[in-house]
């Protein structure tokens, strides 16, 4: 058993094409999506109503594709461009080498 555990490598395991992306096809309720984003229900509804997060309507209920959540996060992630890379590298060096 120890040999099997020590030689296990998930990258070498056979995989069916598309299995890894099945979670991307999930449909979330508004409540599930808002919990994932850690926002209020009204905020989630506002994002949907404003067209900022895509949805599918099934039997009168909104379902938010997991991919729509990922897209929203990707499109709305901001990077502070005023921070210079050299400053960060210098800070890292000073922490590592305790200058």
C-alpha angles and dihedrals in degrees: 000000000000089000091053092050094046093050097044112119116172091201089064095050117106112253133193112238111259097015092110090055098049091100088059088064094057118122116216130202117237088256093052092047094048091049090051090052092038094231135128122270091245091052091051092049089049091053090050094046091049091052094243094122121038123230143180122223114222121177091339095310128109116238119189116210112230087231089060090057091049091048092049092051093046094048094045101043110115127204120205101240093186090072109089119222091224090057091052092048090049091049091050091050091049091051093047096044095031095227 
